[in-house]
Amino acid sequence: MSRPNIVLVVMDTARARETVHERYDFLPELDRLAQTGTEYTETVASAPWTLPSHASLFTGTYPSKHGAHAGHKHLDEGLPTLAEAFQDGGYETIAVSNNTWISEEFGFARGFDTLYKTWQYVQTDIDLGEIARTKQGAEMMRALATRLAEGNPAINVANAIYGQFFRKRTDDGAKRTNEWIREWLADRNDDEPFFCFVNYLEPHLEYRPPESIVERFLPADVSYEEAMAVPQDAWGYIAGTVDLTDRQFDILRALYLAELAYLDRRLGELRRHLEAAGEFEDTVFVVTGDHGENIGDHGLMDHQYSLHETLLHVPLIIHGPGFETGQVDDLVQLTDLAPTLLDAADIDAPTLRDASQGQSFHPEVETPPREYAIAEYMAPQPSMDALRERVGILTDDLERFDRSLRAIRTDDEKLIRGSDGTRKFYELRHDPEEATNLTTERSERVDTLETTLDEWLDTFEHADTSGEVSMTDATEARLEDLGYLQ
């Protein structure tokens, strides 16, 4: 039997609340995959934001071991990656990224024969004259001329300015992604199987879904124009410089649902491209999320400063050879995907397996269920200095975010421990919203989980990484557009 293709799709910022338990009437393609494949309903990310979570996905290790986090924004070469293992195993390896973090600049190109970054190839039929006729566009054109006169690299400046101008337009990265994959499938050499990684960015702030899809989700008295005018300044909201009403949060949640619905259509389109190329039946097709989102939950927006389930509980569906139809409710972590996919492809990759902290959950591998899941937030992102530069003086309430966090979660319980000495314990079965901290009432159980967490931390060597990572002006501008302050 020939080895299967592997398609690993990350729906960036897709949380489980909408994609696992409440998806049935608005995410038909995802539901179809779940009904014909295996759905893992209790999947936990190892970190609450893109860079460390993808590093864990690619290496099978946690942030404290791979060292890619807010304090060191780069996946260094010390650990082997999943792409390298597939490349060494005779697979053609490609990646299509819509998220700036997932690029060679931050260490994610290793092992990929091709890394296609959709933001580098944005096409538009709007000419410079039309841009210049708008107030915003005229200011940007003047800025471009000034920067060029100062001797700055033209392409970086132009990319940054165009990113600022077009970022408010309707999201369409998934469309460009699928067009590229369709053409690649048509042109590729069929002699070897492929490993294809895809990051779709639509559910990430800012939410700019197509108007035709949004109308289904908006309250009846809300127009598309009003929805697009709602502030999406996560850091301003957290800092208290931007106020949002309950109505506005309802609108933001509607926009988020619309982004998921749009992406669901693109998932179906990707599946059809694979079917048309005669590849789908021989493909292990994986759909997951790298982290979730707070949309006013826990007094937060975006996906920072917290390790709540809104950020850590993500979808995971695997369809294809070796994965029967069914539902698995055992704890699974994204760190487990690396060894699982190696088993699906029958690749030894002993170096990656030895380094991995994950455990395979492939149906043909007899592995006991996880007793607990771990998540880490190694440093605040954005840092307090970056946030201070953005919003001004920070209150004591904001300064409390200047800490690292670790969480340990069982089937029913969860402890979040901060470097500032804070402890939060939740009984998830009775309190899925994590509204009631029972640290005092359940002190003995808290002590037990803390001991387990400390014992786990002692089982491996921690990465010795620190310091800022250099990046181009264009990259920094794109990350700012995505809400990541440097």
Secondary structure as a PSIPRED ss2 file (coil, helix, strand):
# PSIPRED VFORMAT (PSIPRED V4.0)

   1 M C   1.000  0.000  0.000
   2 S C   1.000  0.000  0.000
   3 R C   1.000  0.000  0.000
   4 P C   1.000  0.000  0.000
   5 N E   0.000  0.000  1.000
   6 I E   0.000  0.000  1.000
   7 V E   0.000  0.000  1.000
   8 L E   0.000  0.000  1.000
   9 V E   0.000  0.000  1.000
  10 V E   0.000  0.000  1.000
  11 M E   0.000  0.000  1.000
  12 D C   1.000  0.000  0.000
  13 T C   1.000  0.000  0.000
  14 A C   1.000  0.000  0.000
  15 R C   1.000  0.000  0.000
  16 A H   0.000  1.000  0.000
  17 R H   0.000  1.000  0.000
  18 E H   0.000  1.000  0.000
  19 T H   0.000  1.000  0.000
  20 V H   0.000  1.000  0.000
  21 H H   0.000  1.000  0.000
  22 E C   1.000  0.000  0.000
  23 R C   1.000  0.000  0.000
  24 Y C   1.000  0.000  0.000
  25 D C   1.000  0.000  0.000
  26 F C   1.000  0.000  0.000
  27 L C   1.000  0.000  0.000
  28 P H   0.000  1.000  0.000
  29 E H   0.000  1.000  0.000
  30 L H   0.000  1.000  0.000
  31 D H   0.000  1.000  0.000
  32 R H   0.000  1.000  0.000
  33 L H   0.000  1.000  0.000
  34 A H   0.000  1.000  0.000
  35 Q H   0.000  1.000  0.000
  36 T H   0.000  1.000  0.000
  37 G C   1.000  0.000  0.000
  38 T E   0.000  0.000  1.000
  39 E E   0.000  0.000  1.000
  40 Y E   0.000  0.000  1.000
  41 T E   0.000  0.000  1.000
  42 E E   0.000  0.000  1.000
  43 T E   0.000  0.000  1.000
  44 V E   0.000  0.000  1.000
  45 A C   1.000  0.000  0.000
  46 S C   1.000  0.000  0.000
  47 A C   1.000  0.000  0.000
  48 P C   1.000  0.000  0.000
  49 W C   1.000  0.000  0.000
  50 T H   0.000  1.000  0.000
  51 L H   0.000  1.000  0.000
  52 P H   0.000  1.000  0.000
  53 S H   0.000  1.000  0.000
  54 H H   0.000  1.000  0.000
  55 A H   0.000  1.000  0.000
  56 S H   0.000  1.000  0.000
  57 L H   0.000  1.000  0.000
  58 F H   0.000  1.000  0.000
  59 T H   0.000  1.000  0.000
  60 G C   1.000  0.000  0.000
  61 T C   1.000  0.000  0.000
  62 Y C   1.000  0.000  0.000
  63 P H   0.000  1.000  0.000
  64 S H   0.000  1.000  0.000
  65 K H   0.000  1.000  0.000
  66 H H   0.000  1.000  0.000
  67 G C   1.000  0.000  0.000
  68 A C   1.000  0.000  0.000
  69 H E   0.000  0.000  1.000
  70 A C   1.000  0.000  0.000
  71 G C   1.000  0.000  0.000
  72 H E   0.000  0.000  1.000
  73 K C   1.000  0.000  0.000
  74 H C   1.000  0.000  0.000
  75 L C   1.000  0.000  0.000
  76 D C   1.000  0.000  0.000
  77 E C   1.000  0.000  0.000
  78 G C   1.000  0.000  0.000
  79 L C   1.000  0.000  0.000
  80 P C   1.000  0.000  0.000
  81 T C   1.000  0.000  0.000
  82 L H   0.000  1.000  0.000
  83 A H   0.000  1.000  0.000
  84 E H   0.000  1.000  0.000
  85 A H   0.000  1.000  0.000
  86 F H   0.000  1.000  0.000
  87 Q H   0.000  1.000  0.000
  88 D H   0.000  1.000  0.000
  89 G C   1.000  0.000  0.000
  90 G C   1.000  0.000  0.000
  91 Y C   1.000  0.000  0.000
  92 E E   0.000  0.000  1.000
  93 T E   0.000  0.000  1.000
  94 I E   0.000  0.000  1.000
  95 A E   0.000  0.000  1.000
  96 V E   0.000  0.000  1.000
  97 S E   0.000  0.000  1.000
  98 N C   1.000  0.000  0.000
  99 N C   1.000  0.000  0.000
 100 T C   1.000  0.000  0.000
 101 W C   1.000  0.000  0.000
 102 I C   1.000  0.000  0.000
 103 S C   1.000  0.000  0.000
 104 E H   0.000  1.000  0.000
 105 E H   0.000  1.000  0.000
 106 F H   0.000  1.000  0.000
 107 G C   1.000  0.000  0.000
 108 F C   1.000  0.000  0.000
 109 A C   1.000  0.000  0.000
 110 R C   1.000  0.000  0.000
 111 G C   1.000  0.000  0.000
 112 F C   1.000  0.000  0.000
 113 D C   1.000  0.000  0.000
 114 T E   0.000  0.000  1.000
 115 L E   0.000  0.000  1.000
 116 Y E   0.000  0.000  1.000
 117 K E   0.000  0.000  1.000
 118 T H   0.000  1.000  0.000
 119 W H   0.000  1.000  0.000
 120 Q H   0.000  1.000  0.000
 121 Y H   0.000  1.000  0.000
 122 V C   1.000  0.000  0.000
 123 Q C   1.000  0.000  0.000
 124 T C   1.000  0.000  0.000
 125 D C   1.000  0.000  0.000
 126 I C   1.000  0.000  0.000
 127 D C   1.000  0.000  0.000
 128 L H   0.000  1.000  0.000
 129 G H   0.000  1.000  0.000
 130 E H   0.000  1.000  0.000
 131 I H   0.000  1.000  0.000
 132 A H   0.000  1.000  0.000
 133 R C   1.000  0.000  0.000
 134 T C   1.000  0.000  0.000
 135 K H   0.000  1.000  0.000
 136 Q H   0.000  1.000  0.000
 137 G H   0.000  1.000  0.000
 138 A H   0.000  1.000  0.000
 139 E H   0.000  1.000  0.000
 140 M H   0.000  1.000  0.000
 141 M H   0.000  1.000  0.000
 142 R H   0.000  1.000  0.000
 143 A H   0.000  1.000  0.000
 144 L H   0.000  1.000  0.000
 145 A H   0.000  1.000  0.000
 146 T H   0.000  1.000  0.000
 147 R H   0.000  1.000  0.000
 148 L H   0.000  1.000  0.000
 149 A H   0.000  1.000  0.000
 150 E C   1.000  0.000  0.000
 151 G C   1.000  0.000  0.000
 152 N C   1.000  0.000  0.000
 153 P C   1.000  0.000  0.000
 154 A H   0.000  1.000  0.000
 155 I H   0.000  1.000  0.000
 156 N H   0.000  1.000  0.000
 157 V H   0.000  1.000  0.000
 158 A H   0.000  1.000  0.000
 159 N H   0.000  1.000  0.000
 160 A H   0.000  1.000  0.000
 161 I H   0.000  1.000  0.000
 162 Y H   0.000  1.000  0.000
 163 G H   0.000  1.000  0.000
 164 Q H   0.000  1.000  0.000
 165 F H   0.000  1.000  0.000
 166 F H   0.000  1.000  0.000
 167 R C   1.000  0.000  0.000
 168 K C   1.000  0.000  0.000
 169 R C   1.000  0.000  0.000
 170 T C   1.000  0.000  0.000
 171 D C   1.000  0.000  0.000
 172 D C   1.000  0.000  0.000
 173 G H   0.000  1.000  0.000
 174 A H   0.000  1.000  0.000
 175 K H   0.000  1.000  0.000
 176 R H   0.000  1.000  0.000
 177 T H   0.000  1.000  0.000
 178 N H   0.000  1.000  0.000
 179 E H   0.000  1.000  0.000
 180 W H   0.000  1.000  0.000
 181 I H   0.000  1.000  0.000
 182 R H   0.000  1.000  0.000
 183 E H   0.000  1.000  0.000
 184 W H   0.000  1.000  0.000
 185 L H   0.000  1.000  0.000
 186 A H   0.000  1.000  0.000
 187 D H   0.000  1.000  0.000
 188 R C   1.000  0.000  0.000
 189 N C   1.000  0.000  0.000
 190 D C   1.000  0.000  0.000
 191 D C   1.000  0.000  0.000
 192 E C   1.000  0.000  0.000
 193 P C   1.000  0.000  0.000
 194 F E   0.000  0.000  1.000
 195 F E   0.000  0.000  1.000
 196 C E   0.000  0.000  1.000
 197 F E   0.000  0.000  1.000
 198 V E   0.000  0.000  1.000
 199 N E   0.000  0.000  1.000
 200 Y E   0.000  0.000  1.000
 201 L C   1.000  0.000  0.000
 202 E C   1.000  0.000  0.000
 203 P C   1.000  0.000  0.000
 204 H C   1.000  0.000  0.000
 205 L C   1.000  0.000  0.000
 206 E C   1.000  0.000  0.000
 207 Y C   1.000  0.000  0.000
 208 R C   1.000  0.000  0.000
 209 P C   1.000  0.000  0.000
 210 P C   1.000  0.000  0.000
 211 E H   0.000  1.000  0.000
 212 S H   0.000  1.000  0.000
 213 I H   0.000  1.000  0.000
 214 V H   0.000  1.000  0.000
 215 E C   1.000  0.000  0.000
 216 R C   1.000  0.000  0.000
 217 F C   1.000  0.000  0.000
 218 L C   1.000  0.000  0.000
 219 P C   1.000  0.000  0.000
 220 A C   1.000  0.000  0.000
 221 D C   1.000  0.000  0.000
 222 V C   1.000  0.000  0.000
 223 S C   1.000  0.000  0.000
 224 Y H   0.000  1.000  0.000
 225 E H   0.000  1.000  0.000
 226 E H   0.000  1.000  0.000
 227 A H   0.000  1.000  0.000
 228 M H   0.000  1.000  0.000
 229 A H   0.000  1.000  0.000
 230 V C   1.000  0.000  0.000
 231 P C   1.000  0.000  0.000
 232 Q C   1.000  0.000  0.000
 233 D C   1.000  0.000  0.000
 234 A H   0.000  1.000  0.000
 235 W H   0.000  1.000  0.000
 236 G H   0.000  1.000  0.000
 237 Y H   0.000  1.000  0.000
 238 I H   0.000  1.000  0.000
 239 A H   0.000  1.000  0.000
 240 G C   1.000  0.000  0.000
 241 T C   1.000  0.000  0.000
 242 V C   1.000  0.000  0.000
 243 D C   1.000  0.000  0.000
 244 L C   1.000  0.000  0.000
 245 T C   1.000  0.000  0.000
 246 D H   0.000  1.000  0.000
 247 R H   0.000  1.000  0.000
 248 Q H   0.000  1.000  0.000
 249 F H   0.000  1.000  0.000
 250 D H   0.000  1.000  0.000
 251 I H   0.000  1.000  0.000
 252 L H   0.000  1.000  0.000
 253 R H   0.000  1.000  0.000
 254 A H   0.000  1.000  0.000
 255 L H   0.000  1.000  0.000
 256 Y H   0.000  1.000  0.000
 257 L H   0.000  1.000  0.000
 258 A H   0.000  1.000  0.000
 259 E H   0.000  1.000  0.000
 260 L H   0.000  1.000  0.000
 261 A H   0.000  1.000  0.000
 262 Y H   0.000  1.000  0.000
 263 L H   0.000  1.000  0.000
 264 D H   0.000  1.000  0.000
 265 R H   0.000  1.000  0.000
 266 R H   0.000  1.000  0.000
 267 L H   0.000  1.000  0.000
 268 G H   0.000  1.000  0.000
 269 E H   0.000  1.000  0.000
 270 L H   0.000  1.000  0.000
 271 R H   0.000  1.000  0.000
 272 R H   0.000  1.000  0.000
 273 H H   0.000  1.000  0.000
 274 L H   0.000  1.000  0.000
 275 E H   0.000  1.000  0.000
 276 A H   0.000  1.000  0.000
 277 A C   1.000  0.000  0.000
 278 G C   1.000  0.000  0.000
 279 E C   1.000  0.000  0.000
 280 F H   0.000  1.000  0.000
 281 E H   0.000  1.000  0.000
 282 D H   0.000  1.000  0.000
 283 T E   0.000  0.000  1.000
 284 V E   0.000  0.000  1.000
 285 F E   0.000  0.000  1.000
 286 V E   0.000  0.000  1.000
 287 V E   0.000  0.000  1.000
 288 T E   0.000  0.000  1.000
 289 G C   1.000  0.000  0.000
 290 D C   1.000  0.000  0.000
 291 H C   1.000  0.000  0.000
 292 G C   1.000  0.000  0.000
 293 E C   1.000  0.000  0.000
 294 N E   0.000  0.000  1.000
 295 I E   0.000  0.000  1.000
 296 G C   1.000  0.000  0.000
 297 D H   0.000  1.000  0.000
 298 H H   0.000  1.000  0.000
 299 G H   0.000  1.000  0.000
 300 L C   1.000  0.000  0.000
 301 M E   0.000  0.000  1.000
 302 D E   0.000  0.000  1.000
 303 H C   1.000  0.000  0.000
 304 Q C   1.000  0.000  0.000
 305 Y C   1.000  0.000  0.000
 306 S C   1.000  0.000  0.000
 307 L C   1.000  0.000  0.000
 308 H C   1.000  0.000  0.000
 309 E H   0.000  1.000  0.000
 310 T H   0.000  1.000  0.000
 311 L H   0.000  1.000  0.000
 312 L H   0.000  1.000  0.000
 313 H E   0.000  0.000  1.000
 314 V E   0.000  0.000  1.000
 315 P C   1.000  0.000  0.000
 316 L E   0.000  0.000  1.000
 317 I E   0.000  0.000  1.000
 318 I E   0.000  0.000  1.000
 319 H E   0.000  0.000  1.000
 320 G E   0.000  0.000  1.000
 321 P C   1.000  0.000  0.000
 322 G C   1.000  0.000  0.000
 323 F E   0.000  0.000  1.000
 324 E C   1.000  0.000  0.000
 325 T C   1.000  0.000  0.000
 326 G E   0.000  0.000  1.000
 327 Q E   0.000  0.000  1.000
 328 V E   0.000  0.000  1.000
 329 D E   0.000  0.000  1.000
 330 D E   0.000  0.000  1.000
 331 L E   0.000  0.000  1.000
 332 V E   0.000  0.000  1.000
 333 Q E   0.000  0.000  1.000
 334 L H   0.000  1.000  0.000
 335 T H   0.000  1.000  0.000
 336 D H   0.000  1.000  0.000
 337 L H   0.000  1.000  0.000
 338 A H   0.000  1.000  0.000
 339 P H   0.000  1.000  0.000
 340 T H   0.000  1.000  0.000
 341 L H   0.000  1.000  0.000
 342 L H   0.000  1.000  0.000
 343 D H   0.000  1.000  0.000
 344 A H   0.000  1.000  0.000
 345 A H   0.000  1.000  0.000
 346 D C   1.000  0.000  0.000
 347 I C   1.000  0.000  0.000
 348 D C   1.000  0.000  0.000
 349 A C   1.000  0.000  0.000
 350 P H   0.000  1.000  0.000
 351 T H   0.000  1.000  0.000
 352 L H   0.000  1.000  0.000
 353 R H   0.000  1.000  0.000
 354 D H   0.000  1.000  0.000
 355 A H   0.000  1.000  0.000
 356 S C   1.000  0.000  0.000
 357 Q C   1.000  0.000  0.000
 358 G C   1.000  0.000  0.000
 359 Q C   1.000  0.000  0.000
 360 S C   1.000  0.000  0.000
 361 F C   1.000  0.000  0.000
 362 H C   1.000  0.000  0.000
 363 P C   1.000  0.000  0.000
 364 E C   1.000  0.000  0.000
 365 V C   1.000  0.000  0.000
 366 E C   1.000  0.000  0.000
 367 T C   1.000  0.000  0.000
 368 P C   1.000  0.000  0.000
 369 P C   1.000  0.000  0.000
 370 R C   1.000  0.000  0.000
 371 E C   1.000  0.000  0.000
 372 Y C   1.000  0.000  0.000
 373 A E   0.000  0.000  1.000
 374 I E   0.000  0.000  1.000
 375 A E   0.000  0.000  1.000
 376 E E   0.000  0.000  1.000
 377 Y E   0.000  0.000  1.000
 378 M C   1.000  0.000  0.000
 379 A C   1.000  0.000  0.000
 380 P C   1.000  0.000  0.000
 381 Q C   1.000  0.000  0.000
 382 P C   1.000  0.000  0.000
 383 S C   1.000  0.000  0.000
 384 M H   0.000  1.000  0.000
 385 D H   0.000  1.000  0.000
 386 A H   0.000  1.000  0.000
 387 L H   0.000  1.000  0.000
 388 R H   0.000  1.000  0.000
 389 E H   0.000  1.000  0.000
 390 R H   0.000  1.000  0.000
 391 V H   0.000  1.000  0.000
 392 G C   1.000  0.000  0.000
 393 I C   1.000  0.000  0.000
 394 L C   1.000  0.000  0.000
 395 T C   1.000  0.000  0.000
 396 D H   0.000  1.000  0.000
 397 D H   0.000  1.000  0.000
 398 L H   0.000  1.000  0.000
 399 E H   0.000  1.000  0.000
 400 R C   1.000  0.000  0.000
 401 F C   1.000  0.000  0.000
 402 D C   1.000  0.000  0.000
 403 R C   1.000  0.000  0.000
 404 S C   1.000  0.000  0.000
 405 L E   0.000  0.000  1.000
 406 R E   0.000  0.000  1.000
 407 A E   0.000  0.000  1.000
 408 I E   0.000  0.000  1.000
 409 R E   0.000  0.000  1.000
 410 T C   1.000  0.000  0.000
 411 D C   1.000  0.000  0.000
 412 D C   1.000  0.000  0.000
 413 E E   0.000  0.000  1.000
 414 K E   0.000  0.000  1.000
 415 L E   0.000  0.000  1.000
 416 I E   0.000  0.000  1.000
 417 R E   0.000  0.000  1.000
 418 G E   0.000  0.000  1.000
 419 S C   1.000  0.000  0.000
 420 D C   1.000  0.000  0.000
 421 G C   1.000  0.000  0.000
 422 T C   1.000  0.000  0.000
 423 R E   0.000  0.000  1.000
 424 K E   0.000  0.000  1.000
 425 F E   0.000  0.000  1.000
 426 Y E   0.000  0.000  1.000
 427 E E   0.000  0.000  1.000
 428 L C   1.000  0.000  0.000
 429 R C   1.000  0.000  0.000
 430 H C   1.000  0.000  0.000
 431 D C   1.000  0.000  0.000
 432 P C   1.000  0.000  0.000
 433 E C   1.000  0.000  0.000
 434 E C   1.000  0.000  0.000
 435 A C   1.000  0.000  0.000
 436 T C   1.000  0.000  0.000
 437 N C   1.000  0.000  0.000
 438 L C   1.000  0.000  0.000
 439 T C   1.000  0.000  0.000
 440 T C   1.000  0.000  0.000
 441 E C   1.000  0.000  0.000
 442 R C   1.000  0.000  0.000
 443 S H   0.000  1.000  0.000
 444 E H   0.000  1.000  0.000
 445 R H   0.000  1.000  0.000
 446 V H   0.000  1.000  0.000
 447 D H   0.000  1.000  0.000
 448 T H   0.000  1.000  0.000
 449 L H   0.000  1.000  0.000
 450 E H   0.000  1.000  0.000
 451 T H   0.000  1.000  0.000
 452 T H   0.000  1.000  0.000
 453 L H   0.000  1.000  0.000
 454 D H   0.000  1.000  0.000
 455 E H   0.000  1.000  0.000
 456 W H   0.000  1.000  0.000
 457 L H   0.000  1.000  0.000
 458 D C   1.000  0.000  0.000
 459 T C   1.000  0.000  0.000
 460 F C   1.000  0.000  0.000
 461 E C   1.000  0.000  0.000
 462 H C   1.000  0.000  0.000
 463 A C   1.000  0.000  0.000
 464 D C   1.000  0.000  0.000
 465 T C   1.000  0.000  0.000
 466 S C   1.000  0.000  0.000
 467 G C   1.000  0.000  0.000
 468 E C   1.000  0.000  0.000
 469 V C   1.000  0.000  0.000
 470 S C   1.000  0.000  0.000
 471 M C   1.000  0.000  0.000
 472 T C   1.000  0.000  0.000
 473 D H   0.000  1.000  0.000
 474 A H   0.000  1.000  0.000
 475 T H   0.000  1.000  0.000
 476 E H   0.000  1.000  0.000
 477 A H   0.000  1.000  0.000
 478 R H   0.000  1.000  0.000
 479 L H   0.000  1.000  0.000
 480 E H   0.000  1.000  0.000
 481 D H   0.000  1.000  0.000
 482 L C   1.000  0.000  0.000
 483 G C   1.000  0.000  0.000
 484 Y C   1.000  0.000  0.000
 485 L C   1.000  0.000  0.000
 486 Q C   1.000  0.000  0.000
